[in-house]
């Protein structure tokens, strides 16, 4: 696969990851041609350039040990790239030398034998402490679930936060649940989907995950129980987030 095609795939996946983690504010991605037109002194030998004065800038320059920084580096490497800073607000994306060429004729079962997938799989299993992230069971035959697929991307070309370590039973059940959820989205407008996303992202920011979902599960089922869970949720608002 050509470097240009690989960069285009990376760009699409980066936009998904940045948006999901709310890192896309005050951020712009330039093709190398667009960047050279700006006549900047740095990064003109890169494949593309990212400028950011938002959250990604803060993480890279002031909190490089943050989990999201590690995921950013890992995502770039999954596509065969790394980054270098020009100024604190811009970074160039460079190709790692001697990247293995893809064989489009390989089957999926053959691709998951690739060392790049094996390495990513082990990262996810280690993150999960070698347990199923849904039911908590500890078994040897854990599997890695892709929560979504992007056309043209290889199994290892996904952000770590889009992958989940599961036992076989939970893997099969989750696939059905996620397909049902995507079917329900057909009933919603873009604005309503954005509101649903905000419920999760903002809710998980301000409140403990357990309490948030205890409240959501009781919506409409029992008015008294729903009110009690809502009152309990409000009391659990994270201290120091104001």
Number of C-alpha atoms within 10 A of each C-alpha: 10 8 13 12 11 16 21 13 18 22 17 12 20 19 15 16 22 17 12 14 14 13 19 20 13 12 17 13 19 15 16 17 12 12 20 17 9 9 9 10 8 15 21 18 12 17 20 25 27 17 20 20 15 15 16 24 19 15 16 19 12 10 13 12 10 11 10 21 16 13 16 20 14 20 22 24 18 20 23 20 22 18 21 13 17 16 11 13 17 20 23 25 20 19 19 13 8 7 10 9 8 11 9 10 8 10 9 10 8 9 19 16 10 12 11 18 17 14 11 21 23 14 14 19 20 12 14 15 13 19 19 24 18 13 11 14 14 14 12 9 10 21 18 18 20 18 13 9 12 13 6 11 15 19 19 24 23 27 21 21 14 13 18 20 27 27 22 16 12 18 19 12 10 16 14 10 11 13 10 11 11 10 11 10 12 10 9 12 10 10 9 12 14 11 12 13 13 12 13 13 14 11 16 16 13 18 18 14 13 10 19 21 17 15 18 12 11 17 15 10 9 10 11 11 14 18 14 13 21 19 12 15 20 13 11 14 16 13 8 6 7 6
